[in-house]
Amino acid sequence: MTTGRFVSDLEAGDVLEPVTYVMTPFIAREYAHSVEEQSPILQGDLPDEQLAAPTLVHIDKIRLLKRNCPAGRGPHARIHYEYDATHHDVVPVGERVVASGVVAERYEKRGREYIRIEIELRSAIDGRLLTSYRDTAVLSFAPKESRA
Amino acid sequence: MTASVPAGATRYRVGDELPPIVRRMTRERMRWYADALLGTSEPEPGPMLAGANVHTDDEFARGEGLPGIISDGMISTNWISSVLLATFGRDYLERGQLRTKFIRPILEDQVISARVRVRSVEERDEGVSYGFDVWCEDEGAHMCTVGSAELTVRG
């Protein structure tokens, strides 16, 4: 199932097909590397525990968009505008998790179109809520009148 | 003027500022995130070289109305997150909240300071709850990323 061919097709109310995956040591470590986060608990340098950075929930948005909008972004580059995450519990490496999302709002402000997606990351084992996330992006940086 | 709080201190006051992270936003740093975003969002680890986008390709970025490549907002967000993690560790990971808004594009070679300042302190049964103002600014003190954070340090 796909929700829209392009991300730019998404509308308020669209429910994104969830994505289930295992939070691997590679994902947690590679993401931490990419932002120079050297914490041993994220890098996997502690003997008995490795956790994922809470900001990794941004990647869940990417996973959901890849699954639901296989043709890509649409006519213009999408630019991230707002990140809003609440951590309800840690995300341990090895945990099977499921990311779900709904398009909460699509609106226009000063000639630019914005899209807000609300995402939840839960344990796939017991349904426990791990992270809730609101992501707002601009669908085109250049305002409509300058593209005319 | 804000007070500087040494690492390891257990109680903070309104106005205290945590040790900042100061880094130059290089082309490489933008590339690292763009590639990781690709490599960590696939079902299995695979090629990790992001194609042309507003974070990797100047010509592409200019075609979108930008002056050149810009940083992914999640880089500055992660630097703020690192400041919180370095000070509060698991308390931030377990019960934290972080909100950031990207109000000004961060361009190549700008020197960016990720800063966190205590906005509120509240004693609760479960511990001490902190509210923070968070932001990233360039070398000219122009705000690029602004937001807030909350967490509770268990007593």
Interface residues (C-beta under 8 A of the other chain):
Chain A: Y21 F26 I27 E30 Y31 H33 S34 V35 E36 E37 S39 I41 L42 L51 A53 P54 T55 L56 H58 I59 I62 R63 K66 H76 A77 I79 H80 Y81 E82 Y83 D84 A85 T86 H87 H88 D89 V90 S140 F141 A142 S146
Chain B: R23 R29 W32 Y33 D35 A36 L37 G39 T40 S41 P43 P45 N53 V54 F60 A61 E64 G65 L66 I70 D72 G73 M74 I75 T77 N78 W79 S81 S82 L85 A86 G89 R90 Y92 L93 E94 R95 G96 Q97 L98 R99 T100 K101 F102 G147
